[in-house]
Amino acid sequence: MKEILKKLRDREAALEMYEEAVDYWLNIPEPDQKKADYYESLTDDTYEEVYNLFQQAADRIVSITSGQIDKITAMRLMRAKRDVVERLFG
């Protein structure tokens, strides 16, 4: 679980960086659509990775609790109580 959470933090940081790059290339005095599209593509790919890692973390919570916490609740925990999950498993 620790590795999943670390990867998730890393990919979320990359996602934020790519989103900022898209904004930058679209909002400079002479916008560069080609570079913005490149970073948008990276953003899309990274978002998919983040989603998959989020799902893996929720699945791991279900597994660790032997099903006492179901997948929907685990996903809610990841969204609403991420700091608690990080302290417990990170």
N, C-alpha and C positions, 0 to 999 in steps of 0.2 A: 504494500500500500504506500509505503514511504516513497518508493521509486515512481509510482503513478502520480502522486501528488507533486513531486519535484518536476517531472516531465510536464505536468499540467501547468504549473507556475511558469516554467520556461517558455512553453508554447503560447501561453496567454501574454507574456511579455513581448514575444515576437509578433503576435497578432496586433498588439497595440502599436508597436513600431511600424509595421506595414501599413496600418490604417493611417498613421500620421504621415507616412511617406506619400500615400495616395493624396491626402489633403494638400501636402506641400506642393507636389507636382501639378496639381490642378489649380492652385491659388497663387502661384508665383506670377510676376508681371507677364511673362511669356510662357503660358502653360504648356506642358509637354505631355500630351495624351498618351503617347507610346510608353513613357516611363510610368505614368499613372496606371495604365492598363497592366503593366508588368507587376506592379506592387498590388494591384487589385487581385490579380491571379494568385500571388503569394498569400494574400489575405484569405482568399477562398479556400486554398489548400490548408492553410494553418487553422482556419475555423473548423474544418472537417476533422483535423487532428485533435483539436481541443474538445470537440463534441465526443469523439471516440474515447479520449482519455477520461472525460467526465462520466461517460457510460461505464467504463472500466472501474472507476472509483466507486460508483454506485453499486456495481455488481460485487465488488470486493467487500463493501459494507454488508451486503446481503449475506455473502459467504462467511464473513467473520462472525456475524451474529447468528449463524445457522438458520437464517430465514426469519428470525424474530423481527427484523426490520425488513420490510418488503422493498422492492425496487423503487416504487413510487415515493415511499417515505425516504429512502436513501437519497434519491435525487433531490427531494425537498431539503434534506439535511445539507447536501452539497451546495445548494443555492442559498438557503437562509442561514445556515450555521456553519459556513465554511471554516471560519476561524476555530470553532470547536473541533471539527473533523481534523483540521491541520494539527491542533494541539494533541489530540488523541493518537493519531496515526502517523503524523509527520515527524 
